[in-house]
Amino acid sequence: MNFVHYNLGFLQQGRIVRIDIDRQANVLLLDALNFNHYRNRQRYRYHGGHARSSPIDLRVPASANWHVAIDTGGRTGQIRSAVSILE
């Protein structure tokens, strides 16, 4: 599985994660456990989903270690992306 990964580290509940992408993609905000499940193609829970435009702002639902995974959903090509943490 090809995907772009950002390890955000520990984030407090309520912070905003802003993701910029250059084309349509699946944008997933996952805690550490669910990121491991995603990477191992197991059942996982996430915040976000298919994004058609940029930027995507996702609110951190709980204080924990967080990851962003971005994939093309089976479509070909590469995705240019950037992630930032807002107040």
N, C-alpha and C positions, 0 to 999 in steps of 0.2 A: 504494500500500500504506500503510495507517495503522498506525503503531506508536509506542510511547513509547520514547524513546532516552535513555540515560544514558552519558555519556563519563566513564569512571572514571579515565582517565589511566594512568600507569605503576603497576603493582602487582607486588610480589614474589611469587614462587611460594609457595604454601601459605596465602596470605591467604584469608579467608572473605568472600564477598560475600553479604549478606543482602538478599533482595528480599521486600517485603510487597506483596500485591495484594488487591483487594477482591472479586475473582471469578476464575473459571477463566480461564487464559490460557496462551499459549506464552511461556516465560521463557527467553531465550537469552543465554548469556555467550559473547562472541565477541572474538577478537583483532582488531586494526585491519584486517588484510587481509580476514578473513572477514566483518567488519561491512560493508566496502565491497561485497563480493560479495552479501551479504544485501540491502543497500539497492538494488543494481542487478539483483536477481532472478537472480543467477547461482548456481551450485552453491557451497555453503559448509559449513563444519564448525563445530560449536558444542558447548557443554556446557549441560545443562539439558534443557528440553523442556516438554511439557504439564504444567502445575501445577494441581491441583485445590484445594489448600489453601495457606495462608500461615502462617509465612514459609517461604521457600525459601532454603536455604544452599548455596552453590556454592563449591568450593575452586578457587582460581586454579591451573591446572596448570603454568604457566611464567611467568617474569618477562617482562612485555611491557606494551604499552598495551592496555587492555581496555574493552569496551563491553557494556552490557546493552540488549537490545531486547525489548520486551514487546508482543505482539499478540494479538488475539482469535481468530486462526485462521479468519477469515472470518465470525465471528459479529458481530452488530450491538452497538452500545453502546460506552461508554468505560470505561477501566480507571483506577482510582485506584491509584497505586503510590508506593513509596518504596524507596530503595536506600541501604544503609550498608555500610561496610567494617569487619569485625571483626578482632581480632588473630589 
